[in-house]
């Protein structure tokens, strides 16, 4: 069964799979590791690269057409120019004015069409960029927060607290990197989260487990696997018997 990338109601997801979703303002999103390797992300990146290329080509064509239009006489039209050059009938002044009007309409139609095309392409690119950046930021933050020991039930709160600190840098080759801008320069997300966990983020970390260490004043005594050597007489006797059973047998 395929998992949905987004659901509005988490109750619609099988209970055993709900831990794989992260809540956002608009609903619940499927958490993915190595998102960039997912076939959907690869396809999205390929589409984005194609759209970027098409945008560059379209912009180049518009600049070329506008450059040609500016270099031509206002009353120039290839077909009409050929007709007039061939000496076909008609009044020259009327023909020239007709050419001017035709040329102006053609340029305006072309400009309107390409302006709309560019706006549509720019909107698509903006939406894809925003989605890719959000996924990169949240994925990097989540992995780093879990690595430093943030409790799973507090993960969403930690993400919300730190998300605005992370920016995405885009290299000339299209590679994106999540970084945090500081007074000392850009630092990786992992380093930023480690620093945060040692100060402001301590409240989000899980409590250490295991036997308690010896107190500085020894008030609670020293407990080992053999017993409580720092307890009362009865506890100490049992601890000695547990640790040195041969003494207990000889006694």
N, C-alpha and C positions, 0 to 999 in steps of 0.2 A: 504494500500500500504506500503510495507516494504521500509525502508530507506537504501540506500547503505552506507556502512561503509566508503567508499572512492570513490571520483570522481576526475578526472583530470580537468574537466571543470565545474565550479559552475553553468554555464548557463544551464546545463543539469538537474539541480534540480529545482523543482517548487519554484517560487520566495518566496512563503510564508514559505518555509522550509529552506531557505538559511542561516538564522541566527543560525541554529543548526549545522553549519559546521565551522571548524577552518582551516585556510589556513596554509599549510606547504610548504617546498621547492618542494615537489613532487606532490602537489595537495591539495585537501580539504578533511579533515577527520571529520567524525561525532562526535560531542561532546557528551559524555555520563556521566551521574552521576551514582555513585555507580557501576562503571565498574566491580568491583570484584564480584558483585552479578549477573551480566549478565550471561545467560546460556552459551554463547560462551566463556566467561572468565573462568567460572567454568570448562567447558570441556577442555579448554586449560591448566588450572592448573593440572587437572587430567592426561592429556596426558604428561605434563612435569614431573609430579611425576613418572609416569610409565616409561618414558624414562630414568629418573635419576636412577630408580631401575634397569632397564635393563642394563644400563651402568655399574653400580656397580657389577651386576652379571657377566657380560661379562668380566670385568676387573679381577674379582676374578677367573674366569675360566682360563683366560690366565696366571695369576700368578701361579695357581695350575699346569697347564700343563707344564709351563716352569720349575717350581720347580721339577716336576717329571722327565722331560727330562734331567735336570742337574744331577740328582741323579742316572741316569741309565748309564751303559757303552755305549760308542759311537756306538758300533756295536750291540746294543741290538734291537731285533725285536721279539715280542711275538710269532708270527706265525713261523718265521724262527727258533727261539730258540726251539720251540716245535718239529719242524721237525728234527733239528739236535740232540735234546735230544733223539728222538725216534730211532736214528741210521740210518736214511735214507741216501742214497748215496750222492755223491758229494764231491768235494775237500774242506777241511776245510778252507784253506786260501782264496779261491775264494768266498766261502760262507760268510766268515767274511767281506770281502771287499764289497760284494753285500749288506750286512746288513748295513754297514756304509753309503754307497751311498743312500740307500733307506731311512734310518733314517734322513740323512741330508736334502733330498728333502722334506720329510714329515714335518719336523720342519720349513723349509723355507716357504712352502706353507701355513702352519698354521699361521705363524707369519705375512705373507703378508695379508692374509684374515682378521685377527683380527685387524691389524693396520688400514686397510681401513674401517672396520666396526666402530672402535672407532672414527676415524676421521669424519665419516658421522654423528654419534650420537652427537659428540661434536659440530659440526656445527649447527645441529638442536637445540640443547640446547642453544647455543649462540644467535641464531636468536630469539628464544622465550623469553629468558631473556631480550634481548634488547627491544623487543616490550612491554613486561610487565612493564619494568622499565620506558620507555618513557610514557606509558599511566598513570602510577601511579604518575610520576612527574608532567605531564601537568595537570592531573585532580586535584591534590592537589593545585597546583599553581593557576589554574583558579578559583577554589572555594574561595581560600583565597584572591585573588585580587578583586573579585567581592564583597566579604564581607567588604573590607576596602574602597569600593567606587570607584574603578577604572572605568573610562568611558568605555562602551562596545566597542566603536570604537578604543580605544587605548589598548584593552586587548591583542591583538596579539603582539604588540610592547613590552608591559610589560612582557609577557611570554618569548619572545626571549631574553630580557635583563636579566632575572633572572634564566632561565632554567639551565645554566651551574653551578649555585651555589648549586643546589640540587643534592644530592646523594641518592642512595637506599641501605639500609642495609638489609641483608638477615639473619634471625635467623636460628638456627639449625633445627627448625621445618618447615622451608620454608616460614615463615611469612616475608613479605617485608614492610619496613617502609621508607618513604621519609623524609630525614633530611637535615639540612644545617650544615656543619662543620665550627665552629668559633674558635677564640682564647680562648673562654671561655667554649668550649665544643660543643657538638651536640645540636641543638635546633630544635623544630618542624617547619614545613614550615609556619604554621599560625603565629607563633611568629616572624619569620624572615620577613614575608611580612608586618606585622604591624610596625615593626621597619623601614623597607624600606619606607613605606608609609608616615611616619612622617619626613623623610629626603629627600632622593634622589627621591622618588616616588611622591612627591607632585604634580608635573606637570601632572601626569596621573590621578589625582583625579577629580571628577566632582565638579562643583562650587556649594556651598550651596545655597539653595533657601529659600524664605521667606522675610518678611519685614526687611528693614535695621535697625540696632540698632542706638541709639542716638550717634552722634559724640561727641568727647571729647570737641570740641569747640562750639558745638551747632549751627554750621553755617547753616546746612540744616534744623534746626528746629526739633520739635517733632511731628511726625505724628501718629495719632491713627485711629481707626476705625471711630471715631466721626469727624475727620478733622485735620487740620494743626494748632495746637496751637502755633507754632513757626513762622508762616508766617506773611504776612502784616496784616493791620487792618481788611481788608475785609475777609481774610482767617480766622483770629481769631474769627471774629463775627459769621461766618458760623459754625465754630467748636463749639463755645459755644452754638449756637442755636441747633445744632445737639445733643450735649450731654445733654443740659438742656432745652428741648422744653417748659417746663412750664414757664421759664423766658421769652422766646420769646413771648408766648401768653399773659403774664401779661404785657409785655412791649408794 
